[in-house]
Amino acid sequence: MNFHNINKKFKKLSVLVQSYRNFCDKINALQKSAEGICCRLRKKKGENNMWLSRYFVWFILYSFMGWAFETLYCTVTTGKWANRGFLYGPICPIYGAGAVAISILLEWLQGVQLPELQWWQVYLISAAGSAVLEFVTSWTLEKLFHAYWWDYSDKPFNLQGRICLENTLLFGIAGLVIVYLIYPFVRQISVGVPNIAIEALSLVLMAVLASDLTLTVSALTNLNQTIQEVEDRVQLYMEQFVEELTEKRQDRIEEERVRISRHYTWKSTEKMDWTKRSALKRVAGFRRKDFERQGEKLSMLREAIQKRVKK
């Protein structure tokens, strides 16, 4: 009887031990599964960081190509050196943004295994995308700095001087060049570069771009102070001039206002450092509908700087 009870208890103990072992096996399996998921997440995070660094390097490279093309084109057509672009460095970010957008689209289509775009589809997407990008960029820069870096008002089928049909069609052709020539070349070069090198290069380029952007924004925003100083001097002089003028002829007063404005504007350029002068030279013009006098002073500043450079 005692032997039977012992045997029965032993079987129960064996069942408990086996259950415990099964539980431990399941815990180990869950632990391995969790480690695998964490490993894949870390790998995916590393790949995402790698993609970001690669696209940023591409952005700078495309921006440099755009700057080189536009600077060469404007230099040849105008017969004088034209440093194009919003920044001090040899890049045009708007070209880089458009080219990177096309590159991302191509890689996304390859990733989801969709049919390749036909050449006419590439052309239409590039033309439409460039028009949207150019219009938004022009509008944003004008709202921030009350200035514009290109103006298509003299070209037919333009929209507020920001975009025009001719350039939109040309940017469509540029999209074909990027898709079928530049993008494959850039991608092939990137494959042979070690990941650590791309990471390091992206960090260096990011630091340089941030410094350039900070310098440019600072130079442009400080122009308002210069304009206000010119405005105050002109206002003070004109008050004295009107008081001394016996015959208050409006045309004579306006003529004197323009003359003295140019005089004080020329004087104000003497106080500008090279950063302000360089930033102002790259601007095509100013739109200040709410402050027409200030817009006029900005244009005078730019004209004075160009005369100083010629000297």
Buried (B, 14 or more C-beta within 10 A) or exposed (E): EEEEEEEEEEEEEEEEEEEEEEEEEEEEEEEEEEEEEEEEEEEEEEEEEBEEBBBBBBBBBBBBBBBBBBBEEBBEEEEEEBBBBBBBBBBBBBBBBBBBBBBEBBBEEEEEEEEEBEEEEBBBBBBBBBBEBBBEBBEEBBEEBBBBBBBBEEEEEBBBBBBBBEBBBEBBEBBBEBBEEBBEEBBEEBEEEEEEEBBEBBEEBBEEBEEBBEBBBEBBEBBBEBBEBBBEBBEEBBEEBEEEEEEEEEEEBEEBBEEBBBBBBBEBBEEBEEBBBBBBEBBEBBBBEEBEBBBBBBBBBBBBBEEEEEE
